[in-house]
Amino acid sequence: MTRTIIRTALALALIGAPTLALADATCVAQATDKKLAGAAKTSFMTKCEKDAKAACDSQAADKKLAGAAKTSFTKKCVSDATGE
């Protein structure tokens, strides 16, 4: 599974798609791998989404995006990172 994630992240990086890190899976996949449920899963997902938003905001700033372009980029980036 890790090789598939790395290959996918590399492919996305090559085409310029937003990625958080090569070895990171989506938040949903990480929660599933850790067999989280209930409050633990909710807490994990909240933190993971917050971290993803920060990383995506940073990427948007690096690309000098503003306004609707930044909003659109960030929304897609966070959605891709969280798996939702």
PDB file with one MODEL, atoms N, CA, C and O in Angstrom:
MODEL        1
ATOM      1  N   MET A   1       0.815  -1.185   0.000  1.00  0.00           N
ATOM      2  CA  MET A   1       0.000   0.000   0.000  1.00  0.00           C
ATOM      3  C   MET A   1       0.866   1.259   0.000  1.00  0.00           C
ATOM      4  O   MET A   1       0.544   2.227  -0.689  1.00  0.00           O
ATOM      5  N   THR A   2       1.950   1.258   0.756  1.00  0.00           N
ATOM      6  CA  THR A   2       2.812   2.427   0.833  1.00  0.00           C
ATOM      7  C   THR A   2       3.404   2.753  -0.529  1.00  0.00           C
ATOM      8  O   THR A   2       3.506   3.925  -0.892  1.00  0.00           O
ATOM      9  N   ARG A   3       3.789   1.750  -1.277  1.00  0.00           N
ATOM     10  CA  ARG A   3       4.354   1.990  -2.608  1.00  0.00           C
ATOM     11  C   ARG A   3       3.323   2.629  -3.523  1.00  0.00           C
ATOM     12  O   ARG A   3       3.647   3.524  -4.304  1.00  0.00           O
ATOM     13  N   THR A   4       2.079   2.169  -3.426  1.00  0.00           N
ATOM     14  CA  THR A   4       1.012   2.747  -4.239  1.00  0.00           C
ATOM     15  C   THR A   4       0.810   4.209  -3.883  1.00  0.00           C
ATOM     16  O   THR A   4       0.646   5.043  -4.773  1.00  0.00           O
ATOM     17  N   ILE A   5       0.819   4.531  -2.604  1.00  0.00           N
ATOM     18  CA  ILE A   5       0.640   5.916  -2.160  1.00  0.00           C
ATOM     19  C   ILE A   5       1.786   6.777  -2.670  1.00  0.00           C
ATOM     20  O   ILE A   5       1.568   7.887  -3.156  1.00  0.00           O
ATOM     21  N   ILE A   6       3.002   6.267  -2.558  1.00  0.00           N
ATOM     22  CA  ILE A   6       4.167   7.027  -3.006  1.00  0.00           C
ATOM     23  C   ILE A   6       4.116   7.234  -4.516  1.00  0.00           C
ATOM     24  O   ILE A   6       4.390   8.334  -4.995  1.00  0.00           O
ATOM     25  N   ARG A   7       3.770   6.199  -5.268  1.00  0.00           N
ATOM     26  CA  ARG A   7       3.676   6.330  -6.725  1.00  0.00           C
ATOM     27  C   ARG A   7       2.611   7.352  -7.105  1.00  0.00           C
ATOM     28  O   ARG A   7       2.824   8.179  -7.992  1.00  0.00           O
ATOM     29  N   THR A   8       1.467   7.291  -6.431  1.00  0.00           N
ATOM     30  CA  THR A   8       0.383   8.235  -6.714  1.00  0.00           C
ATOM     31  C   THR A   8       0.815   9.657  -6.390  1.00  0.00           C
ATOM     32  O   THR A   8       0.567  10.574  -7.172  1.00  0.00           O
ATOM     33  N   ALA A   9       1.454   9.845  -5.253  1.00  0.00           N
ATOM     34  CA  ALA A   9       1.916  11.176  -4.859  1.00  0.00           C
ATOM     35  C   ALA A   9       2.960  11.696  -5.842  1.00  0.00           C
ATOM     36  O   ALA A   9       2.954  12.878  -6.188  1.00  0.00           O
ATOM     37  N   LEU A  10       3.850  10.824  -6.291  1.00  0.00           N
ATOM     38  CA  LEU A  10       4.862  11.239  -7.265  1.00  0.00           C
ATOM     39  C   LEU A  10       4.209  11.645  -8.578  1.00  0.00           C
ATOM     40  O   LEU A  10       4.586  12.650  -9.180  1.00  0.00           O
ATOM     41  N   ALA A  11       3.232  10.865  -9.020  1.00  0.00           N
ATOM     42  CA  ALA A  11       2.528  11.193 -10.263  1.00  0.00           C
ATOM     43  C   ALA A  11       1.818  12.532 -10.142  1.00  0.00           C
ATOM     44  O   ALA A  11       1.863  13.348 -11.063  1.00  0.00           O
ATOM     45  N   LEU A  12       1.165  12.758  -9.014  1.00  0.00           N
ATOM     46  CA  LEU A  12       0.472  14.034  -8.805  1.00  0.00           C
ATOM     47  C   LEU A  12       1.455  15.190  -8.737  1.00  0.00           C
ATOM     48  O   LEU A  12       1.180  16.274  -9.251  1.00  0.00           O
ATOM     49  N   ALA A  13       2.600  14.963  -8.103  1.00  0.00           N
ATOM     50  CA  ALA A  13       3.609  16.017  -8.003  1.00  0.00           C
ATOM     51  C   ALA A  13       4.158  16.378  -9.380  1.00  0.00           C
ATOM     52  O   ALA A  13       4.429  17.544  -9.664  1.00  0.00           O
ATOM     53  N   LEU A  14       4.320  15.369 -10.228  1.00  0.00           N
ATOM     54  CA  LEU A  14       4.851  15.610 -11.565  1.00  0.00           C
ATOM     55  C   LEU A  14       3.897  16.422 -12.429  1.00  0.00           C
ATOM     56  O   LEU A  14       4.335  17.183 -13.292  1.00  0.00           O
ATOM     57  N   ILE A  15       2.587  16.266 -12.200  1.00  0.00           N
ATOM     58  CA  ILE A  15       1.630  17.027 -13.001  1.00  0.00           C
ATOM     59  C   ILE A  15       1.235  18.326 -12.316  1.00  0.00           C
ATOM     60  O   ILE A  15       0.418  19.084 -12.840  1.00  0.00           O
ATOM     61  N   GLY A  16       1.811  18.585 -11.143  1.00  0.00           N
ATOM     62  CA  GLY A  16       1.561  19.849 -10.472  1.00  0.00           C
ATOM     63  C   GLY A  16       0.350  19.851  -9.563  1.00  0.00           C
ATOM     64  O   GLY A  16      -0.107  20.918  -9.153  1.00  0.00           O
ATOM     65  N   ALA A  17      -0.178  18.692  -9.238  1.00  0.00           N
ATOM     66  CA  ALA A  17      -1.331  18.623  -8.342  1.00  0.00           C
ATOM     67  C   ALA A  17      -0.886  18.878  -6.909  1.00  0.00           C
ATOM     68  O   ALA A  17       0.251  18.573  -6.550  1.00  0.00           O
ATOM     69  N   PRO A  18      -1.775  19.436  -6.086  1.00  0.00           N
ATOM     70  CA  PRO A  18      -1.407  19.697  -4.690  1.00  0.00           C
ATOM     71  C   PRO A  18      -1.211  18.409  -3.910  1.00  0.00           C
ATOM     72  O   PRO A  18      -2.059  17.518  -3.956  1.00  0.00           O
ATOM     73  N   THR A  19      -0.110  18.306  -3.202  1.00  0.00           N
ATOM     74  CA  THR A  19       0.143  17.153  -2.351  1.00  0.00           C
ATOM     75  C   THR A  19       0.741  17.647  -1.048  1.00  0.00           C
ATOM     76  O   THR A  19       1.430  18.667  -1.026  1.00  0.00           O
ATOM     77  N   LEU A  20       0.486  16.940   0.023  1.00  0.00           N
ATOM     78  CA  LEU A  20       1.032  17.329   1.315  1.00  0.00           C
ATOM     79  C   LEU A  20       2.430  16.783   1.502  1.00  0.00           C
ATOM     80  O   LEU A  20       3.351  17.536   1.816  1.00  0.00           O
ATOM     81  N   ALA A  21       2.600  15.506   1.318  1.00  0.00           N
ATOM     82  CA  ALA A  21       3.910  14.879   1.428  1.00  0.00           C
ATOM     83  C   ALA A  21       3.835  13.546   0.709  1.00  0.00           C
ATOM     84  O   ALA A  21       2.755  12.977   0.556  1.00  0.00           O
ATOM     85  N   LEU A  22       4.969  13.054   0.274  1.00  0.00           N
ATOM     86  CA  LEU A  22       4.968  11.834  -0.509  1.00  0.00           C
ATOM     87  C   LEU A  22       4.457  10.629   0.260  1.00  0.00           C
ATOM     88  O   LEU A  22       3.744   9.802  -0.308  1.00  0.00           O
ATOM     89  N   ALA A  23       4.792  10.508   1.511  1.00  0.00           N
ATOM     90  CA  ALA A  23       4.425   9.316   2.263  1.00  0.00           C
ATOM     91  C   ALA A  23       3.073   9.449   2.967  1.00  0.00           C
ATOM     92  O   ALA A  23       2.598   8.479   3.558  1.00  0.00           O
ATOM     93  N   ASP A  24       2.445  10.621   2.919  1.00  0.00           N
ATOM     94  CA  ASP A  24       1.169  10.808   3.605  1.00  0.00           C
ATOM     95  C   ASP A  24       0.024  10.244   2.785  1.00  0.00           C
ATOM     96  O   ASP A  24      -0.084  10.494   1.584  1.00  0.00           O
ATOM     97  N   ALA A  25      -0.824   9.484   3.446  1.00  0.00           N
ATOM     98  CA  ALA A  25      -2.059   9.021   2.836  1.00  0.00           C
ATOM     99  C   ALA A  25      -3.142  10.028   3.207  1.00  0.00           C
ATOM    100  O   ALA A  25      -2.894  10.970   3.959  1.00  0.00           O
ATOM    101  N   THR A  26      -4.330   9.825   2.682  1.00  0.00           N
ATOM    102  CA  THR A  26      -5.419  10.720   3.062  1.00  0.00           C
ATOM    103  C   THR A  26      -5.750  10.509   4.533  1.00  0.00           C
ATOM    104  O   THR A  26      -5.407   9.482   5.118  1.00  0.00           O
ATOM    105  N   CYS A  27      -6.412  11.482   5.114  1.00  0.00           N
ATOM    106  CA  CYS A  27      -6.794  11.390   6.527  1.00  0.00           C
ATOM    107  C   CYS A  27      -7.691  10.173   6.765  1.00  0.00           C
ATOM    108  O   CYS A  27      -7.544   9.462   7.759  1.00  0.00           O
ATOM    109  N   VAL A  28      -8.621   9.949   5.837  1.00  0.00           N
ATOM    110  CA  VAL A  28      -9.534   8.814   5.971  1.00  0.00           C
ATOM    111  C   VAL A  28      -8.751   7.499   5.941  1.00  0.00           C
ATOM    112  O   VAL A  28      -9.015   6.601   6.740  1.00  0.00           O
ATOM    113  N   ALA A  29      -7.794   7.385   5.027  1.00  0.00           N
ATOM    114  CA  ALA A  29      -6.992   6.167   4.925  1.00  0.00           C
ATOM    115  C   ALA A  29      -6.152   5.958   6.184  1.00  0.00           C
ATOM    116  O   ALA A  29      -6.018   4.834   6.667  1.00  0.00           O
ATOM    117  N   GLN A  30      -5.591   7.036   6.709  1.00  0.00           N
ATOM    118  CA  GLN A  30      -4.797   6.924   7.930  1.00  0.00           C
ATOM    119  C   GLN A  30      -5.666   6.480   9.099  1.00  0.00           C
ATOM    120  O   GLN A  30      -5.251   5.631   9.889  1.00  0.00           O
ATOM    121  N   ALA A  31      -6.863   7.041   9.219  1.00  0.00           N
ATOM    122  CA  ALA A  31      -7.774   6.667  10.303  1.00  0.00           C
ATOM    123  C   ALA A  31      -8.179   5.200  10.187  1.00  0.00           C
ATOM    124  O   ALA A  31      -8.293   4.498  11.191  1.00  0.00           O
ATOM    125  N   THR A  32      -8.391   4.751   8.967  1.00  0.00           N
ATOM    126  CA  THR A  32      -8.749   3.345   8.735  1.00  0.00           C
ATOM    127  C   THR A  32      -7.585   2.435   9.092  1.00  0.00           C
ATOM    128  O   THR A  32      -7.769   1.406   9.743  1.00  0.00           O
ATOM    129  N   ASP A  33      -6.376   2.820   8.661  1.00  0.00           N
ATOM    130  CA  ASP A  33      -5.186   2.019   8.974  1.00  0.00           C
ATOM    131  C   ASP A  33      -4.964   1.909  10.482  1.00  0.00           C
ATOM    132  O   ASP A  33      -4.523   0.875  10.983  1.00  0.00           O
ATOM    133  N   LYS A  34      -5.276   2.986  11.191  1.00  0.00           N
ATOM    134  CA  LYS A  34      -5.107   2.992  12.648  1.00  0.00           C
ATOM    135  C   LYS A  34      -6.298   2.383  13.375  1.00  0.00           C
ATOM    136  O   LYS A  34      -6.299   2.276  14.601  1.00  0.00           O
ATOM    137  N   LYS A  35      -7.320   1.983  12.601  1.00  0.00           N
ATOM    138  CA  LYS A  35      -8.538   1.363  13.151  1.00  0.00           C
ATOM    139  C   LYS A  35      -9.200   2.255  14.201  1.00  0.00           C
ATOM    140  O   LYS A  35      -9.616   1.792  15.263  1.00  0.00           O
ATOM    141  N   LEU A  36      -9.286   3.554  13.872  1.00  0.00           N
ATOM    142  CA  LEU A  36      -9.900   4.502  14.791  1.00  0.00           C
ATOM    143  C   LEU A  36     -11.414   4.505  14.608  1.00  0.00           C
ATOM    144  O   LEU A  36     -11.920   4.276  13.509  1.00  0.00           O
ATOM    145  N   ALA A  37     -12.127   4.767  15.700  1.00  0.00           N
ATOM    146  CA  ALA A  37     -13.584   4.856  15.650  1.00  0.00           C
ATOM    147  C   ALA A  37     -14.056   5.828  16.720  1.00  0.00           C
ATOM    148  O   ALA A  37     -13.328   6.134  17.664  1.00  0.00           O
ATOM    149  N   GLY A  38     -15.269   6.304  16.562  1.00  0.00           N
ATOM    150  CA  GLY A  38     -15.881   7.164  17.569  1.00  0.00           C
ATOM    151  C   GLY A  38     -15.136   8.467  17.780  1.00  0.00           C
ATOM    152  O   GLY A  38     -14.713   9.125  16.829  1.00  0.00           O
ATOM    153  N   ALA A  39     -14.981   8.832  19.065  1.00  0.00           N
ATOM    154  CA  ALA A  39     -14.354  10.104  19.429  1.00  0.00           C
ATOM    155  C   ALA A  39     -12.899  10.170  18.977  1.00  0.00           C
ATOM    156  O   ALA A  39     -12.426  11.236  18.583  1.00  0.00           O
ATOM    157  N   ALA A  40     -12.189   9.057  19.026  1.00  0.00           N
ATOM    158  CA  ALA A  40     -10.789   9.049  18.604  1.00  0.00           C
ATOM    159  C   ALA A  40     -10.681   9.385  17.115  1.00  0.00           C
ATOM    160  O   ALA A  40      -9.797  10.138  16.707  1.00  0.00           O
ATOM    161  N   LYS A  41     -11.584   8.826  16.311  1.00  0.00           N
ATOM    162  CA  LYS A  41     -11.568   9.103  14.872  1.00  0.00           C
ATOM    163  C   LYS A  41     -11.941  10.565  14.612  1.00  0.00           C
ATOM    164  O   LYS A  41     -11.318  11.226  13.781  1.00  0.00           O
ATOM    165  N   THR A  42     -12.947  11.064  15.317  1.00  0.00           N
ATOM    166  CA  THR A  42     -13.373  12.450  15.152  1.00  0.00           C
ATOM    167  C   THR A  42     -12.238  13.404  15.485  1.00  0.00           C
ATOM    168  O   THR A  42     -11.978  14.350  14.742  1.00  0.00           O
ATOM    169  N   SER A  43     -11.567  13.158  16.594  1.00  0.00           N
ATOM    170  CA  SER A  43     -10.450  13.998  17.010  1.00  0.00           C
ATOM    171  C   SER A  43      -9.323  13.935  15.984  1.00  0.00           C
ATOM    172  O   SER A  43      -8.765  14.967  15.611  1.00  0.00           O
ATOM    173  N   PHE A  44      -8.989  12.746  15.534  1.00  0.00           N
ATOM    174  CA  PHE A  44      -7.924  12.569  14.547  1.00  0.00           C
ATOM    175  C   PHE A  44      -8.273  13.299  13.253  1.00  0.00           C
ATOM    176  O   PHE A  44      -7.430  13.994  12.685  1.00  0.00           O
ATOM    177  N   MET A  45      -9.509  13.143  12.786  1.00  0.00           N
ATOM    178  CA  MET A  45      -9.925  13.762  11.535  1.00  0.00           C
ATOM    179  C   MET A  45      -9.897  15.285  11.638  1.00  0.00           C
ATOM    180  O   MET A  45      -9.506  15.962  10.687  1.00  0.00           O
ATOM    181  N   THR A  46     -10.307  15.829  12.784  1.00  0.00           N
ATOM    182  CA  THR A  46     -10.284  17.275  12.978  1.00  0.00           C
ATOM    183  C   THR A  46      -8.863  17.808  12.893  1.00  0.00           C
ATOM    184  O   THR A  46      -8.611  18.805  12.216  1.00  0.00           O
ATOM    185  N   LYS A  47      -7.931  17.145  13.580  1.00  0.00           N
ATOM    186  CA  LYS A  47      -6.536  17.577  13.559  1.00  0.00           C
ATOM    187  C   LYS A  47      -5.932  17.409  12.165  1.00  0.00           C
ATOM    188  O   LYS A  47      -5.208  18.282  11.686  1.00  0.00           O
ATOM    189  N   CYS A  48      -6.227  16.304  11.533  1.00  0.00           N
ATOM    190  CA  CYS A  48      -5.682  16.035  10.202  1.00  0.00           C
ATOM    191  C   CYS A  48      -6.189  17.073   9.196  1.00  0.00           C
ATOM    192  O   CYS A  48      -5.420  17.559   8.366  1.00  0.00           O
ATOM    193  N   GLU A  49      -7.469  17.411   9.268  1.00  0.00           N
ATOM    194  CA  GLU A  49      -8.029  18.409   8.362  1.00  0.00           C
ATOM    195  C   GLU A  49      -7.409  19.797   8.619  1.00  0.00           C
ATOM    196  O   GLU A  49      -7.132  20.544   7.681  1.00  0.00           O
ATOM    197  N   LYS A  50      -7.201  20.122   9.885  1.00  0.00           N
ATOM    198  CA  LYS A  50      -6.576  21.400  10.241  1.00  0.00           C
ATOM    199  C   LYS A  50      -5.156  21.462   9.683  1.00  0.00           C
ATOM    200  O   LYS A  50      -4.751  22.480   9.120  1.00  0.00           O
ATOM    201  N   ASP A  51      -4.403  20.377   9.838  1.00  0.00           N
ATOM    202  CA  ASP A  51      -3.035  20.317   9.311  1.00  0.00           C
ATOM    203  C   ASP A  51      -3.032  20.417   7.786  1.00  0.00           C
ATOM    204  O   ASP A  51      -2.175  21.083   7.204  1.00  0.00           O
ATOM    205  N   ALA A  52      -3.999  19.747   7.138  1.00  0.00           N
ATOM    206  CA  ALA A  52      -4.096  19.782   5.683  1.00  0.00           C
ATOM    207  C   ALA A  52      -4.400  21.204   5.209  1.00  0.00           C
ATOM    208  O   ALA A  52      -3.820  21.668   4.228  1.00  0.00           O
ATOM    209  N   LYS A  53      -5.302  21.890   5.899  1.00  0.00           N
ATOM    210  CA  LYS A  53      -5.640  23.266   5.514  1.00  0.00           C
ATOM    211  C   LYS A  53      -4.421  24.169   5.631  1.00  0.00           C
ATOM    212  O   LYS A  53      -4.180  24.999   4.755  1.00  0.00           O
ATOM    213  N   ALA A  54      -3.658  24.017   6.695  1.00  0.00           N
ATOM    214  CA  ALA A  54      -2.448  24.831   6.866  1.00  0.00           C
ATOM    215  C   ALA A  54      -1.452  24.567   5.739  1.00  0.00           C
ATOM    216  O   ALA A  54      -0.866  25.501   5.192  1.00  0.00           O
ATOM    217  N   ALA A  55      -1.262  23.300   5.396  1.00  0.00           N
ATOM    218  CA  ALA A  55      -0.330  22.943   4.323  1.00  0.00           C
ATOM    219  C   ALA A  55      -0.816  23.479   2.977  1.00  0.00           C
ATOM    220  O   ALA A  55      -0.024  23.966   2.170  1.00  0.00           O
ATOM    221  N   CYS A  56      -2.114  23.385   2.745  1.00  0.00           N
ATOM    222  CA  CYS A  56      -2.676  23.863   1.478  1.00  0.00           C
ATOM    223  C   CYS A  56      -2.617  25.386   1.385  1.00  0.00           C
ATOM    224  O   CYS A  56      -2.349  25.934   0.316  1.00  0.00           O
ATOM    225  N   ASP A  57      -2.865  26.068   2.498  1.00  0.00           N
ATOM    226  CA  ASP A  57      -2.734  27.530   2.521  1.00  0.00           C
ATOM    227  C   ASP A  57      -1.305  27.946   2.199  1.00  0.00           C
ATOM    228  O   ASP A  57      -1.076  28.922   1.485  1.00  0.00           O
ATOM    229  N   SER A  58      -0.353  27.199   2.731  1.00  0.00           N
ATOM    230  CA  SER A  58       1.054  27.474   2.463  1.00  0.00           C
ATOM    231  C   SER A  58       1.376  27.286   0.982  1.00  0.00           C
ATOM    232  O   SER A  58       2.089  28.091   0.384  1.00  0.00           O
ATOM    233  N   GLN A  59       0.837  26.205   0.397  1.00  0.00           N
ATOM    234  CA  GLN A  59       1.061  25.961  -1.030  1.00  0.00           C
ATOM    235  C   GLN A  59       0.434  27.070  -1.873  1.00  0.00           C
ATOM    236  O   GLN A  59       1.022  27.508  -2.862  1.00  0.00           O
ATOM    237  N   ALA A  60      -0.757  27.522  -1.484  1.00  0.00           N
ATOM    238  CA  ALA A  60      -1.425  28.604  -2.210  1.00  0.00           C
ATOM    239  C   ALA A  60      -0.599  29.881  -2.132  1.00  0.00           C
ATOM    240  O   ALA A  60      -0.486  30.608  -3.120  1.00  0.00           O
ATOM    241  N   ALA A  61      -0.024  30.160  -0.974  1.00  0.00           N
ATOM    242  CA  ALA A  61       0.816  31.348  -0.811  1.00  0.00           C
ATOM    243  C   ALA A  61       2.071  31.240  -1.682  1.00  0.00           C
ATOM    244  O   ALA A  61       2.496  32.216  -2.300  1.00  0.00           O
ATOM    245  N   ASP A  62       2.661  30.029  -1.720  1.00  0.00           N
ATOM    246  CA  ASP A  62       3.846  29.816  -2.559  1.00  0.00           C
ATOM    247  C   ASP A  62       3.535  30.067  -4.034  1.00  0.00           C
ATOM    248  O   ASP A  62       4.384  30.545  -4.786  1.00  0.00           O
ATOM    249  N   LYS A  63       2.306  29.738  -4.436  1.00  0.00           N
ATOM    250  CA  LYS A  63       1.887  29.935  -5.827  1.00  0.00           C
ATOM    251  C   LYS A  63       1.354  31.348  -6.067  1.00  0.00           C
ATOM    252  O   LYS A  63       0.964  31.695  -7.182  1.00  0.00           O
ATOM    253  N   LYS A  64       1.342  32.166  -4.995  1.00  0.00           N
ATOM    254  CA  LYS A  64       0.874  33.545  -5.063  1.00  0.00           C
ATOM    255  C   LYS A  64      -0.575  33.637  -5.539  1.00  0.00           C
ATOM    256  O   LYS A  64      -0.925  34.502  -6.342  1.00  0.00           O
ATOM    257  N   LEU A  65      -1.418  32.719  -5.025  1.00  0.00           N
ATOM    258  CA  LEU A  65      -2.836  32.735  -5.370  1.00  0.00           C
ATOM    259  C   LEU A  65      -3.584  33.666  -4.430  1.00  0.00           C
ATOM    260  O   LEU A  65      -3.197  33.840  -3.274  1.00  0.00           O
ATOM    261  N   ALA A  66      -4.657  34.262  -4.933  1.00  0.00           N
ATOM    262  CA  ALA A  66      -5.481  35.146  -4.113  1.00  0.00           C
ATOM    263  C   ALA A  66      -6.935  35.041  -4.586  1.00  0.00           C
ATOM    264  O   ALA A  66      -7.210  34.593  -5.699  1.00  0.00           O
ATOM    265  N   GLY A  67      -7.845  35.460  -3.725  1.00  0.00           N
ATOM    266  CA  GLY A  67      -9.261  35.513  -4.087  1.00  0.00           C
ATOM    267  C   GLY A  67      -9.841  34.154  -4.396  1.00  0.00           C
ATOM    268  O   GLY A  67      -9.587  33.172  -3.698  1.00  0.00           O
ATOM    269  N   ALA A  68     -10.632  34.116  -5.467  1.00  0.00           N
ATOM    270  CA  ALA A  68     -11.334  32.896  -5.857  1.00  0.00           C
ATOM    271  C   ALA A  68     -10.377  31.775  -6.220  1.00  0.00           C
ATOM    272  O   ALA A  68     -10.660  30.608  -5.950  1.00  0.00           O
ATOM    273  N   ALA A  69      -9.250  32.112  -6.830  1.00  0.00           N
ATOM    274  CA  ALA A  69      -8.271  31.087  -7.209  1.00  0.00           C
ATOM    275  C   ALA A  69      -7.713  30.401  -5.961  1.00  0.00           C
ATOM    276  O   ALA A  69      -7.543  29.182  -5.937  1.00  0.00           O
ATOM    277  N   LYS A  70      -7.428  31.196  -4.925  1.00  0.00           N
ATOM    278  CA  LYS A  70      -6.911  30.627  -3.673  1.00  0.00           C
ATOM    279  C   LYS A  70      -7.975  29.758  -3.010  1.00  0.00           C
ATOM    280  O   LYS A  70      -7.685  28.657  -2.542  1.00  0.00           O
ATOM    281  N   THR A  71      -9.203  30.259  -2.974  1.00  0.00           N
ATOM    282  CA  THR A  71     -10.303  29.508  -2.355  1.00  0.00           C
ATOM    283  C   THR A  71     -10.513  28.173  -3.053  1.00  0.00           C
ATOM    284  O   THR A  71     -10.638  27.137  -2.400  1.00  0.00           O
ATOM    285  N   SER A  72     -10.551  28.200  -4.370  1.00  0.00           N
ATOM    286  CA  SER A  72     -10.757  26.987  -5.155  1.00  0.00           C
ATOM    287  C   SER A  72      -9.607  26.000  -4.959  1.00  0.00           C
ATOM    288  O   SER A  72      -9.830  24.810  -4.737  1.00  0.00           O
ATOM    289  N   PHE A  73      -8.384  26.502  -5.042  1.00  0.00           N
ATOM    290  CA  PHE A  73      -7.206  25.651  -4.866  1.00  0.00           C
ATOM    291  C   PHE A  73      -7.208  25.008  -3.485  1.00  0.00           C
ATOM    292  O   PHE A  73      -6.994  23.803  -3.352  1.00  0.00           O
ATOM    293  N   THR A  74      -7.453  25.821  -2.454  1.00  0.00           N
ATOM    294  CA  THR A  74      -7.422  25.323  -1.087  1.00  0.00           C
ATOM    295  C   THR A  74      -8.513  24.290  -0.847  1.00  0.00           C
ATOM    296  O   THR A  74      -8.274  23.269  -0.203  1.00  0.00           O
ATOM    297  N   LYS A  75      -9.702  24.550  -1.360  1.00  0.00           N
ATOM    298  CA  LYS A  75     -10.822  23.614  -1.189  1.00  0.00           C
ATOM    299  C   LYS A  75     -10.480  22.250  -1.802  1.00  0.00           C
ATOM    300  O   LYS A  75     -10.692  21.212  -1.174  1.00  0.00           O
ATOM    301  N   LYS A  76      -9.951  22.258  -3.032  1.00  0.00           N
ATOM    302  CA  LYS A  76      -9.600  20.990  -3.682  1.00  0.00           C
ATOM    303  C   LYS A  76      -8.444  20.311  -2.982  1.00  0.00           C
ATOM    304  O   LYS A  76      -8.455  19.094  -2.793  1.00  0.00           O
ATOM    305  N   CYS A  77      -7.450  21.087  -2.599  1.00  0.00           N
ATOM    306  CA  CYS A  77      -6.272  20.547  -1.911  1.00  0.00           C
ATOM    307  C   CYS A  77      -6.671  19.859  -0.598  1.00  0.00           C
ATOM    308  O   CYS A  77      -6.236  18.741  -0.322  1.00  0.00           O
ATOM    309  N   VAL A  78      -7.490  20.526   0.198  1.00  0.00           N
ATOM    310  CA  VAL A  78      -7.927  19.946   1.474  1.00  0.00           C
ATOM    311  C   VAL A  78      -8.784  18.708   1.228  1.00  0.00           C
ATOM    312  O   VAL A  78      -8.651  17.712   1.939  1.00  0.00           O
ATOM    313  N   SER A  79      -9.654  18.763   0.236  1.00  0.00           N
ATOM    314  CA  SER A  79     -10.490  17.609  -0.093  1.00  0.00           C
ATOM    315  C   SER A  79      -9.638  16.411  -0.503  1.00  0.00           C
ATOM    316  O   SER A  79      -9.900  15.287  -0.073  1.00  0.00           O
ATOM    317  N   ASP A  80      -8.626  16.643  -1.327  1.00  0.00           N
ATOM    318  CA  ASP A  80      -7.722  15.570  -1.738  1.00  0.00           C
ATOM    319  C   ASP A  80      -6.934  15.013  -0.556  1.00  0.00           C
ATOM    320  O   ASP A  80      -6.722  13.805  -0.455  1.00  0.00           O
ATOM    321  N   ALA A  81      -6.511  15.889   0.319  1.00  0.00           N
ATOM    322  CA  ALA A  81      -5.693  15.469   1.470  1.00  0.00           C
ATOM    323  C   ALA A  81      -6.499  14.699   2.509  1.00  0.00           C
ATOM    324  O   ALA A  81      -5.988  13.771   3.136  1.00  0.00           O
ATOM    325  N   THR A  82      -7.752  15.085   2.686  1.00  0.00           N
ATOM    326  CA  THR A  82      -8.565  14.414   3.703  1.00  0.00           C
ATOM    327  C   THR A  82      -9.245  13.160   3.170  1.00  0.00           C
ATOM    328  O   THR A  82      -9.598  12.267   3.940  1.00  0.00           O
ATOM    329  N   GLY A  83      -9.427  13.092   1.873  1.00  0.00           N
ATOM    330  CA  GLY A  83     -10.089  11.930   1.301  1.00  0.00           C
ATOM    331  C   GLY A  83     -11.592  12.014   1.388  1.00  0.00           C
ATOM    332  O   GLY A  83     -12.286  11.006   1.259  1.00  0.00           O
ATOM    333  N   GLU A  84     -12.094  13.201   1.604  1.00  0.00           N
ATOM    334  CA  GLU A  84     -13.551  13.385   1.719  1.00  0.00           C
ATOM    335  C   GLU A  84     -14.100  14.103   0.531  1.00  0.00           C
ATOM    336  O   GLU A  84     -15.305  14.344   0.458  1.00  0.00           O
TER     337      GLU A  84
ENDMDL
END
